[in-house]
Amino acid sequence: MEQEYRRTKTTVSLINYHFVFCPRYRRKVLVNRVEERFRQLVEEICQENDWIILAMEVMPDHCHLFLNCLPSNSPSDIMARVKGVTSRRLRQEFKHLSHLPSLWTRSFFVSTAGNVSSETIKHYVESQKKRG
């Protein structure tokens, strides 16, 4: 999965985040029409924020989201936007979710990934002084 670097006026970047997050109490609510609507909402949010969905897998009790983002987007801001919008909209649209104070737990997992391994970058950085 070779990716292009993203360019803005002031940056060149390749930032990929792998997120995993769950509904409160690990409830199995992401099924059928709720899952479909959740996917649509995530696609809309990503489009509005210039985030590229590399992969998304929705399980009944958790979601994996692999995004490419710009350096101006922090993982916590991304999760706040995704969870906030989807929680509010899904609870408005589906009556069986409306009694929940919030849809998601406050926690999430995030990991970075790119085209180059950490070991390659470490070797590159360590070899810079020797190139002099």
C-alpha positions in Angstrom: 0.0 0.0 0.0 2.4 2.7 -1.2 1.0 6.1 -0.5 1.7 9.6 -1.8 3.0 12.3 0.6 0.4 15.0 1.2 1.5 18.5 0.6 0.3 21.9 1.9 1.9 25.3 1.5 4.0 24.6 4.6 4.2 20.9 5.1 4.9 17.6 3.4 3.5 14.6 5.4 2.4 11.0 5.5 0.5 10.5 8.7 -1.6 7.4 9.2 -3.5 6.7 12.4 -5.1 3.4 13.3 -8.0 4.0 15.8 -10.0 1.5 17.8 -13.0 2.6 19.9 -16.0 1.0 21.5 -19.5 1.9 22.6 -20.1 2.3 26.3 -20.2 -1.0 28.2 -19.1 -2.7 24.9 -22.8 -2.8 23.9 -23.4 -4.5 20.5 -25.2 -1.5 18.9 -23.3 -1.2 15.6 -25.5 -3.5 13.6 -27.9 -3.3 10.6 -29.1 0.2 9.9 -27.1 1.7 12.8 -23.9 0.3 11.3 -24.8 1.6 7.8 -25.6 5.1 9.2 -22.4 5.1 11.3 -20.4 4.4 8.2 -22.1 7.2 6.2 -21.5 9.7 9.1 -17.8 8.7 9.4 -17.4 9.2 5.6 -19.0 12.6 5.7 -16.9 13.7 8.7 -13.7 12.6 7.0 -14.6 14.3 3.8 -15.4 17.6 5.6 -12.1 17.5 7.5 -9.8 16.3 4.6 -9.1 12.9 6.3 -8.7 10.0 3.9 -10.2 6.7 5.0 -7.7 3.9 4.2 -9.8 1.2 5.9 -12.8 1.0 8.2 -14.2 -2.1 9.8 -17.2 -1.9 12.0 -17.9 -4.7 14.4 -21.1 -4.9 16.6 -19.1 -3.7 19.7 -16.1 -1.8 18.3 -14.8 0.0 15.3 -11.4 0.0 13.5 -10.6 3.2 11.6 -7.4 3.7 9.6 -7.1 7.3 8.5 -4.6 9.5 6.7 -4.5 13.0 8.1 -2.5 16.2 7.9 -0.2 17.3 10.7 -2.7 19.9 11.9 -5.0 17.2 13.1 -4.2 15.6 16.4 -5.5 12.1 17.2 -7.5 13.4 20.2 -9.2 16.1 18.0 -10.0 13.4 15.3 -11.6 11.1 17.9 -13.5 14.0 19.6 -15.0 15.0 16.2 -15.8 11.4 15.1 -17.3 10.3 18.4 -19.1 13.6 19.1 -20.9 13.8 15.8 -21.7 10.1 15.5 -22.9 9.9 19.1 -25.2 12.9 18.7 -26.6 12.0 15.3 -27.1 8.2 15.9 -28.9 8.9 19.2 -31.2 11.5 17.5 -32.0 9.1 14.6 -32.4 5.8 16.4 -34.9 5.8 19.3 -33.4 2.7 20.9 -30.1 4.6 21.4 -31.7 7.9 22.6 -31.8 6.9 26.3 -28.0 6.6 26.4 -26.2 9.7 27.8 -23.4 9.0 25.3 -22.7 6.3 22.8 -19.0 5.9 23.1 -16.5 5.3 25.9 -14.1 8.2 26.6 -11.1 6.0 25.8 -9.7 4.9 22.5 -6.6 3.2 21.0 -4.4 4.9 18.5 -1.3 3.9 16.7 0.7 5.5 13.9 1.7 3.8 10.7 3.6 4.8 7.6 5.6 3.5 4.6 8.8 3.4 6.5 9.5 1.3 9.6 10.7 2.8 12.9 13.9 0.9 12.6 14.6 2.5 9.1 14.0 6.0 10.5 16.2 5.3 13.5 19.0 4.2 11.3 18.6 7.2 9.0 18.7 9.7 11.9 21.7 8.0 13.5 23.6 8.0 10.2 23.1 11.8 9.5 26.2 13.0 11.5 28.4 10.5 9.6 27.3 11.8 6.2 28.8 15.3 7.0 
